[in-house]
Amino acid sequence: MNEFAHLHLHTEFSLLDGMGRIDEYVSRAQELGIQHMAVTDHGVMYAAMDWYQAGVAAGLHPIIGMEAYLAEGPISKRERKSYHLLLLAENDTGYRNLLKLASTASLEGFYYRPRVDLELLQKYGEGIIATSACLGGPVANNFLHGNPEAARRYAGDLSEIFGKDRFYIELQDHGLKEQLQTNREMIDLARELNLPLVATNDVHYCSEHDASAQDVLICVQTNTTIHDPKRMKTDSNQFFLKGPDEMARLFAETPDAISNTIRIAEMCNIDLGFKGYQLPDFDVPEGFTAESYLRHLCERGAMERYGTVEGAVGERLNYELGIIESMGFTSYFLVTWDFVHFAKTNDILVGPGRGSSAGSIVTYCLNITGLDPLKYDLIFERFLNPARISMPDIDIDFADDRRSEVIDYVVRKYGDDRVAQIVTFGTLKAKAAVRDVGRALGMSFADTDRVARLIPVHPAMTIDKALETVPELVKLLAQEQQLKELVDTARKVEGLARHSSTHAAGVVISRDPLVQHVPLQRAGGKSEGEVTTQFPMAQLEGIGLLKMDFLGLKTLTVIRKAIDLIRAAGHDISLEDIPLDDPKAMEGLCRGETAGVFQLEGGMTTRMTTDVAPTAFEDIVALSALIRPGPMQMAPDYIARRHGRATTEYMHPLMETILKETHGVPLYQEQVMQIANVVAGFSMAESDGLRKAMGKKLPAEMAKYRDRFIEGCRTSDIAAKLAGDIFDMIERFAGYGFPKAHSAAYGVITAQTAYLKANYPVEFMAALMSTEMGTTDKTVFNVVECRRAGIPLLPPNVNRSHLDYSVEEFEGKQAIRFGLGAVKNVGLGAVESILTSRLDATGQQFSSLEAFCDAVDWSAVNKRVAECLAKTGALDGFGERAAILASLE
């Protein structure tokens, strides 16, 4: 059998120009007996880590590369023409240089495409093997267009940069006459310059049968149809993963081009395995180590929180700090403490916690989280398991209107070369795939819509699931062949990466310049200009980089605005002083008054709230879990037991103390861990392993844990039959359980918003309306809620309104005045200009329409803005509305 290595291959991450999925390539390579295979996506390295890990896991030799875009001149010149050039990492040095080339191409060389130039290749060419690429390459393309001297010059320059044994003339044969023509000339050139040949297939899809779908995908990318004669297309269906024998037959006259694929593959040897965490160095004050400074901060926080570092507090603190230090995560906690400290000292509201991190006394004492894990019986091992070495995951909520300030601080502290946001990929979901493919096939919108509208709206929906659950769709496809072909093609491209974008919250922070570990790029879309990684979040964690989620939470902005309004009215209030079990707040929730209340607003959640009828904070914590899709299945049983309509029973007395707070229903994941710990003698770390295995439904793991559980129950004098029944019960519920730490932390925000709504309804609704000002549906809903609550609403007024909604006295009671920012077609700049002019006016009021017109800056406030203000009543203080509008003419 012939040996052959595929060295020129595009995955779906050559966005909309490749439809090969990594797992399909790996599986097909195994079938064909191919041992070596490279990934060379267009201009980027999005797939590099996934490719490497999938190849290694399958016992293949993965090679990392990129088909770069080579500018004709320097990248500083904004010239559109560029060539293709294949670059493969020979060793770890070459891989690092490839990261730099991919990053520089995107950050500095981007003009229509991410481009490199000869100078960059000279600078970062060490450890890289290059080939002349396809018909778009600098050698073949110049031969094709009758420029043999340019082809010879590029071949000479590139062989000089990379070396004669590391620059190859690449031959391809997809049955295209242009390739047959240029191949002869390139073979002659290679012999003349003593350069080696290499044969490749320009792989864009896995199977020959995928060629038509690839054609459609290109049409999606270029916004054309398959009927457009001028569209971008290839007159071949041979761009698939071919076997060694087929490649050997194609290049029978140049056997060295085939054998050189193995030669190159065997030269390429890089190790991208995990090499430890790349946590940033945190500068600590003189006289401290990182470990002693973390302890110092924790003990200082413990004194503030508890008034002691002795007893249970000191024991838990010492235990957690010991684990954190032994796992090497001290810097992680210091970095997190630092930016949270920055936020709080700059009056940026920070959430009380998110996810399992609220279960740590270290995060509580560092003021990263705001919920006492001892009081609420939260488990540290659910957050950080010493038996499973993995990076902690502390996600932080910030007021959404000031989140960017915290990110800017982190960038300033660690350097813009060490901090970046994180790429994510939009994919062709079921409906989008059908609509995109329908357009590419030239079908009418009406015909495409007949199929698309039958696909249910759900994040996890696929075309196959739709076919299983929607009989009307199956019937329609059986009746019309054209629609069946549409769906068949859409299924092939469904799920492929469509575009790159910026992760909503993820930020990566590195000890070294990021480009030493990950390729970078400049984002487009809403995040245009920001630097992001080319590796998505999971890959960053896999190479040990510190990933943090800086989440913007609108509700925190609502709370801050409400507290500011309450303080402006003369009330002394702080977030920390808000009680979590205020009777007035609980009464409002029991009545279903949940509009604006965090997590509980909405039809289903409002009904759940009234059914539970909370009277204490613990009930809100349970509610925070019960409204989730999994735990929701336990709601009827929980509610019936809570109100005495069903009997609460415990399978064993030892389980009562654990399940009593949830009326015998194992609602939280932590309860599963506690049962394993108390009943079967598991350590908490082992209990967390059981929880994870149950959640993922791993049969082999479950069998081992079951035996261990039943054996452990013997020490508690529990019979094997009952032990098995208990295990079956927690296994049944474990898949639905929710982290108590997250429920409790988010329950704090629920309790705070319920308190503000119940005790300061006017200020709360004004803050809520200000935060949702740009959303018409929300504004209408909030207006209705104000009327229900008997809160007067006053129209906008250029002499009384602020940018946001505000609170003022009206006929002896508090009322909400519309903000000028809520007036459509006015804009922030115009409002700020009006408010500035009002401050400068006599008595800080516009005395008349003339005074208003004389005072405002008409470069910011144009006639249309003034008319919009007049139509909403904002100028009514100056006279009749019709007269005002006539005067503006």
TIKELO-21407 format. One record per residue (C-alpha): x, y, z; residue in three letters. Coordinates in steps of 0.25 Angstrom, whole numbers, plus 5000, padded with zeros to 4 digits. Layout:
<recs>
XYZALA;...
</recs>
This chain:
<recs>
500050005000MET;500550144997ASN;500850245008GLU;500250385007PHE;500150505016ALA;499050605014HIS;499750745016LEU;498750845010HIS;497350835017LEU;496250925021HIS;495250905032THR;493950975034GLU;494751085041PHE;495251135027SER;493851205030LEU;492851175019LEU;493951125010ASP;494150985016GLY;493150885021MET;493950775026GLY;493750755041ARG;494950705049ILE;494350585054ASP;493950545040GLU;495350565035TYR;495950485046VAL;494950365044SER;495150365029ARG;496650375031ALA;496650245040GLN;495850175029GLU;496750215018LEU;498050175026GLY;498550315026ILE;499450345038GLN;499850485036HIS;498950605033MET;499050755034ALA;498050865036VAL;498350985028THR;497151075029ASP;497151215021HIS;497851315028GLY;497551275043VAL;497851165053MET;496451155059TYR;496450995058ALA;497850975062ALA;497650925076MET;496450845073ASP;497150775062TRP;498350745070TYR;497550685081GLN;496550605072ALA;497750545064GLY;498550505077VAL;497350445083ALA;497150365070ALA;498550315069GLY;498850405057LEU;499950505055HIS;499350645054PRO;500150745047ILE;499850895050ILE;499850995039GLY;499151115032MET;498951155017GLU;499451295019ALA;499051415010TYR;500351475004LEU;500351615000ALA;500951654987GLU;501751764994GLY;501851805009PRO;500551795017ILE;500651945021SER;500151965006LYS;498651945005ARG;498651864993GLU;497551754991ARG;498351654983LYS;498951544991SER;499551404988TYR;499351274996HIS;500451215003LEU;500451085011LEU;501251085024LEU;501450965033LEU;502050965047ALA;503250875047GLU;503550885062ASN;503150965075ASP;503951085070THR;503151085057GLY;501851075064TYR;502151195072ARG;502551265059ASN;501251225053LEU;500551285064LEU;501251415062LYS;501051415047LEU;499551385049ALA;499351495059SER;500151605051THR;499351565039ALA;498051595046SER;498551715055LEU;499451785045GLU;499251725031GLY;497751715030PHE;497251775017TYR;496051695012TYR;496851575017ARG;497951555028PRO;499251575020ARG;500751545023VAL;501851595014ASP;503251545011LEU;503851625022GLU;502951565032LEU;503351425027LEU;504851455028GLN;504651505042LYS;503751385047TYR;504151275037GLY;504951185046GLU;504351055049GLY;503351065038ILE;503250985025ILE;502651055013ALA;502051005000THR;501651094988SER;500151054990ALA;499051044980CYS;498751124967LEU;498651244976GLY;500051224980GLY;501151324976PRO;501851224967VAL;500651154960ALA;499851284959ASN;500951354952ASN;501151244942PHE;499651234940LEU;499651384936HIS;500851384927GLY;501851444937ASN;502951334938PRO;504051424943GLU;503151464955ALA;502851324958ALA;504351294958ARG;504651414967ARG;503651374977TYR;504151224977ALA;505551284979GLY;505151374990ASP;504351274998LEU;505451164997SER;506451265002GLU;505551305014ILE;505251165018PHE;506351085012GLY;506450995000LYS;506050875008ASP;504850945015ARG;504151015003PHE;503450914993TYR;502850934980ILE;501350884982GLU;500650804971LEU;499150784971GLN;498250714961ASP;496750734963HIS;496550704948GLY;496650854945LEU;497350894932LYS;498051014938GLU;498650914948GLN;499150824937LEU;499750944930GLN;500451004942THR;500950874948ASN;501850844936ARG;502450984938GLU;502650964953MET;503250834951ILE;504250894941ASP;504551014951LEU;504750914963ALA;505750834955ARG;506450964950GLU;506551024964LEU;506750894971ASN;505550904979LEU;504750784985PRO;503350754980LEU;502150714988VAL;500750664984ALA;499450714991THR;497950704990ASN;497350844993ASP;496350775003VAL;495150855006HIS;494150745009TYR;494250605014CYS;493550525003SER;493350544988GLU;491850544991HIS;491950674998ASP;492450744986ALA;491050804983SER;490850844997ALA;492150914997GLN;491750994985ASP;490451034992VAL;491351075004LEU;492151164995ILE;490951234990CYS;490451255004VAL;491851325007GLN;491751414994THR;490251444995ASN;490051384981THR;489251264976THR;489651134968ILE;488951194956HIS;489851314955ASP;490851294944PRO;491851394950LYS;491851334964ARG;493151284970MET;493251134967LYS;494151014964THR;493950934952ASP;494350804960SER;493750714970ASN;495150664974GLN;495450744986PHE;495250634996PHE;496050545005LEU;496650444996LYS;497350314999GLY;498850294997PRO;498650204985ASP;497850304978GLU;498850414981MET;499950324976ALA;499250294963ARG;499050444960LEU;500450474962PHE;501050344956ALA;502050424948GLU;502650494960THR;502750394971PRO;503650484979ASP;502450584981ALA;501750464988ILE;502850414996SER;503250565000ASN;501850575007THR;502350465017ILE;503750535018ARG;503050665022ILE;502050595032ALA;503250525039GLU;503950665040MET;502750725047CYS;502850695062ASN;502150785072ILE;501650765085ASP;500350845089LEU;500050755101GLY;499650825114PHE;500950885121LYS;500350955133GLY;499551075136TYR;500051215131GLN;499451295142LEU;499951445142PRO;500951485153ASP;500251575163PHE;501151675170ASP;500951665185VAL;501451775195PRO;502851765200GLU;503051665211GLY;501951565206PHE;501951445197THR;500751425188ALA;500251315198GLU;500451405211SER;499751525204TYR;498551435201LEU;498451385215ARG;498651535220HIS;497551585211LEU;496651465216CYS;496851485230GLU;496651625229ARG;495351605222GLY;494951495232ALA;495051595244MET;494151685236GLU;493151585232ARG;493151495245TYR;493951575255GLY;494851455257THR;495851355250VAL;495651245261GLU;494751125262GLY;493951085250ALA;494351215242VAL;495851185244GLY;495751035241GLU;494951055228ARG;495951165224LEU;497151085227ASN;496550965219TYR;496251045207GLU;497551125207LEU;498250995208GLY;497550935196ILE;497751065188ILE;499251065190GLU;499450925188SER;498750935174MET;499551055170GLY;498451145169PHE;498851255179THR;499051365168SER;497651335162TYR;497051375175PHE;497951505176LEU;497651545162VAL;496151525164THR;496151595177TRP;496951715171ASP;495951745160PHE;494751725169VAL;495351825179HIS;495651925168PHE;494151915164ALA;493651935178LYS;494552045181THR;494052115169ASN;492552095172ASP;492351995161ILE;491351895166LEU;491751755167VAL;490851635168GLY;490851545181PRO;491351425173GLY;491051335162ARG;491251185160GLY;491951105171SER;492951205175SER;491951255186ALA;492251125193GLY;493651175197SER;493951245210ILE;495251305203VAL;494451375192THR;493451425203TYR;494551475212CYS;495251545200LEU;493951615197ASN;493851545183ILE;492551475187THR;491451535197GLY;490851405203LEU;491351345216ASP;491651195212PRO;491551155227LEU;490251205229LYS;489651155217TYR;490351015217ASP;491051035204LEU;492150935200ILE;493550975195PHE;493750845188GLU;492650875178ARG;493450995174PHE;494950945175LEU;495150795176ASN;496550755181PRO;496350615175ALA;496150675161ARG;497250775156ILE;496450885148SER;496451035148MET;495551105158PRO;494351175151ASP;493951305157ILE;492951375148ASP;492751515153ILE;491451605150ASP;491651755149PHE;490651865146ALA;490551855131ASP;490752005128ASP;492152005135ARG;492651865132ARG;493651925122SER;494352005132GLU;494751875140VAL;495251815127ILE;496051945124ASP;496651935138TYR;497151795135VAL;497751835122VAL;498451945128ARG;498951865140LYS;499451745132TYR;499751805118GLY;498951805105ASP;499851695100ASP;499451605111ARG;497951625112VAL;496951605101ALA;495551565099GLN;495151425094ILE;494651385080VAL;493351305079THR;492751245066PHE;491351265061GLY;490851135054THR;489751105044LEU;488651065053LYS;487450985047ALA;486551105042LYS;487751185038ALA;488351065030ALA;486951045023VAL;486851195019ARG;488251215015ASP;488251095006VAL;486951125000GLY;487551264996ARG;488751194990ALA;487851094982LEU;487151214977GLY;485851174983MET;484751274986SER;484551325000PHE;483151275001ALA;483651124998ASP;484851135007THR;483951195018ASP;482951075017ARG;484050985022VAL;484751085032ALA;483451125039ARG;483150975042LEU;484550965050ILE;484250995065PRO;484951105071VAL;485951045082HIS;487451065084PRO;487650915083ALA;486750895071MET;487350815059THR;486750785046ILE;486750635050ASP;485950665063LYS;484950745055ALA;484750625045LEU;484550535057GLU;483550635064THR;482850705053VAL;481950615045PRO;481550735036GLU;482950755032LEU;483150605028VAL;481850605020LYS;482250735013LEU;483650675009LEU;482950555004ALA;482050634994GLN;483150724988GLU;484450674983GLN;485050814982GLN;484750844997LEU;485350705001LYS;486650744993GLU;486650875001LEU;486650805014VAL;487650695010ASP;488650805006THR;488350885019ALA;488550765027ARG;489950755021LYS;490350895025VAL;489550905038GLU;490450935050GLY;491650985042LEU;492351105047ALA;491851225040ARG;492551345045HIS;493451385057SER;493051485068SER;493451525082THR;492951445094HIS;491951535102ALA;492751525115ALA;494051445113GLY;495451515116VAL;496751435116VAL;497951485124ILE;499351435122SER;500651435129ARG;501451455116ASP;501051525104PRO;499851445099LEU;500451425085VAL;501351325091GLN;500151235094HIS;499051275085VAL;498851345071PRO;498051475072LEU;497151555063GLN;496451685062ARG;494951665064ALA;493851715055GLY;492351745057GLY;491951805070LYS;493351785076SER;494051845064GLU;495451875067GLY;495651795080GLU;496751695080VAL;496151555082THR;496851415082THR;496651325071GLN;496451205080PHE;495151195087PRO;494951185102MET;495051035103ALA;496351025096GLN;496951145105LEU;496651065117GLU;497250945111GLY;498651015109ILE;498551065124GLY;498251215121LEU;497451295131LEU;496051315126LYS;495051405134MET;493651435131ASP;493351585133PHE;491851585132LEU;490951705130GLY;489651695138LEU;488651795136LYS;487951765149THR;489151825156LEU;489051955148THR;487551955152VAL;487951935167ILE;489052045166ARG;488052145160LYS;486952115170ALA;487952135182ILE;488452265176ASP;486952315175LEU;486652265189ILE;487852335195ARG;487452465187ALA;486152465194ALA;486852465207GLY;486852325211HIS;488052255217ASP;488152125210ILE;489252035205SER;489251905198LEU;489851825209GLU;488751875219ASP;487651815210ILE;486951705218PRO;486851575210LEU;485551525217ASP;484751665218ASP;483251625221PRO;482751735211LYS;483551685200ALA;483151535203MET;481651585203GLU;481851645189GLY;482451525184LEU;481251435189CYS;480351535182ARG;481051505169GLY;481651655168GLU;482951605161THR;483051715150ALA;484551755151GLY;484851655161VAL;486151585157PHE;485851445152GLN;484451435155LEU;483751535145GLU;482951465135GLY;481751375133GLY;482251235137MET;483251285148THR;482151375154THR;481251265155ARG;482351175161MET;482551295171THR;481151295176THR;481051145177ASP;482351135186VAL;481851265194ALA;483251295199PRO;483351345214THR;484851345216ALA;486151355208PHE;486251205208GLU;484951195200ASP;485551295190ILE;486751205188VAL;485851085185ALA;485051175175LEU;486351205168SER;486651065166ALA;485151025163LEU;485051115151ILE;486151045144ARG;485750945133PRO;486250825140GLY;485850845155PRO;484550895150MET;484050755149GLN;484150745164MET;483350865166ALA;481950805168PRO;482550705179ASP;483250815186TYR;482050915186ILE;481150805191ALA;482050765202ARG;482350905206ARG;480850935208HIS;480550805215GLY;479750745203ARG;480750635202ALA;481450555213THR;482950585215THR;483750455217GLU;485150425218TYR;485850285213MET;486750285225HIS;486850375238PRO;488250425234LEU;487650485221MET;486650575229GLU;487650685233THR;488150695219ILE;486750695212LEU;485850765222LYS;486050905216GLU;485550855203THR;484450775209HIS;485050635206GLY;485250675191VAL;486750665187PRO;486750795179LEU;488150835180TYR;489450765175GLN;490050795188GLU;489050705195GLN;489450595186VAL;490850615191MET;490450625206GLN;489650495205ILE;490850425199ALA;491750485210ASN;490750465222VAL;490150335218VAL;491250255211ALA;492450325217GLY;492950385204PHE;493950505205SER;493450635200MET;494450625188ALA;493950485185GLU;492450525186SER;492750635176ASP;493250525167GLY;491950445169LEU;491150575166ARG;491850595153LYS;491750455148ALA;490250455151MET;490050585144GLY;490750535132LYS;490150395133LYS;491450325131LEU;491050175132PRO;492350115135ALA;492650225146GLU;491350205152MET;491450055154ALA;492750075161LYS;492150185170TYR;490950095173ARG;491849985178ASP;492650085187ARG;491350155192PHE;490650025196ILE;491949975203GLU;492050115210GLY;490650105215CYS;490949975223ARG;491750065233THR;490450135236SER;489750005238ASP;488950025225ILE;488549895218ALA;488949875204ALA;487549875198LYS;487250015205LEU;488650065201ALA;488350025186GLY;487050095187ASP;487650225193ILE;488650225182PHE;487550205171ASP;486850315177MET;487950415177ILE;488350365163GLU;486950395158ARG;486950535164PHE;488450575161ALA;488150605146GLY;487150705150TYR;487850765163GLY;488350915162PHE;489650975169PRO;489151025183LYS;490251125183ALA;489751185170HIS;488351185174SER;488651255187ALA;489551355181ALA;488551395171TYR;487451385181GLY;488151505188VAL;487951595176ILE;486451545175THR;486251575190ALA;486951715188GLN;486051755176THR;484851695183ALA;485151785195TYR;485351915187LEU;484051885179LYS;483251865192ALA;483851985200ASN;484252085189TYR;483352055178PRO;483452185171VAL;484952195171GLU;485052045167PHE;484152065155MET;484852195151ALA;486252115151ALA;485652005144LEU;485052085133MET;486352165131SER;487052035129THR;486151985119GLU;485952115112MET;486252075098GLY;485351955098THR;483851995094THR;483251865098ASP;483851875112LYS;483452025113THR;482051985110VAL;482051875120PHE;482651965131ASN;481652075128VAL;480551975131VAL;481251925143GLU;481352065149CYS;479852085146ARG;479551955153ARG;480352005165ALA;479652145165GLY;480952215162ILE;480752345154PRO;481552365141LEU;481852505136LEU;482252535122PRO;483652585118PRO;483852735120ASN;485152805116VAL;485152885129ASN;484952765139ARG;485352635132SER;486752585133HIS;487352485123LEU;486852365131ASP;485452355138TYR;485352425151SER;484552445163VAL;483752565167GLU;482652615176GLU;481252625168PHE;479952655175GLU;480452615189GLY;481052485184LYS;482352425177GLN;482252415162ALA;483252375151ILE;483652475141ARG;483952425127PHE;485452445124GLY;485852515111LEU;486652395107GLY;485352325105ALA;484852415094VAL;485052345081LYS;485952405070ASN;486552505080VAL;487852435084GLY;488852445095LEU;489652555089GLY;488452645087ALA;487952615102VAL;489352645108GLU;489352775100SER;488052825105ILE;488352785119LEU;489652865118THR;488952985113SER;487852975124ARG;488952985134LEU;489453115128ASP;488053175127ALA;487553275137THR;487053195149GLY;487453075142GLN;486053075134GLN;485753115120PHE;484753235122SER;484053215108SER;484253155095LEU;485053265090GLU;485953255102ALA;486053105099PHE;486353125084CYS;487453235087ASP;488153145098ALA;488253015091VAL;489352975082ASP;488652945068TRP;489852865063SER;489452765073ALA;487952795074VAL;487352805060ASN;485952835056LYS;485552685056ARG;485952675070VAL;485152795074ALA;483952745067GLU;484052605074CYS;484152675087LEU;482952765084ALA;482152645080LYS;482352575093THR;481952695101GLY;483352725106ALA;483152875101LEU;481752885106ASP;482152975117GLY;482453085106PHE;480953085101GLY;479953005093GLU;480652885086ARG;480052925072ALA;480653065073ALA;481953015078ILE;482052925066LEU;481653035057ALA;482753125063SER;483753025060LEU;483453035045GLU;
</recs>
